[in-house]
Amino acid sequence: MIVSLDLVLLFVFYHPPPRSNSQGLSNREVLARIDFVGGLLSIGGIALFLLGLQWGGYTMYVYQHYHLTEGLGSRRQLLSP
């Protein structure tokens, strides 16, 4: 009930100004500025970190198991600047 009321109020009263491309770039130029390799490495590092947390401890492996130490170590290498 409260969520539906919030959504109705949001659509009725929230009218943000349109976003303008402040630098005047085309869509192709905007895509050229995106760091896809860095994004993929970040996603991979975060996924390895979450897998290490999920698998560790009481479920599948103990924290000293090589699956976890390798995954958490690889995460450190992928996310380091």
C-alpha angles and dihedrals in degrees: 000000000000093000092053090048090051091051093050092049090047093054093044101046108022113085110155119194115260115269112247125201097246094194096047095237125160121236091258092052091049090052090048090058094056116103101225095170092053091047093052092047091049093049090048093049094048091047091052091049092051091046090052091051093045096047097040131096119007104002119061108342139013115247092256093058115117093239090065100038092050093045095048091043092051089049090057091052094046095048098042114107 
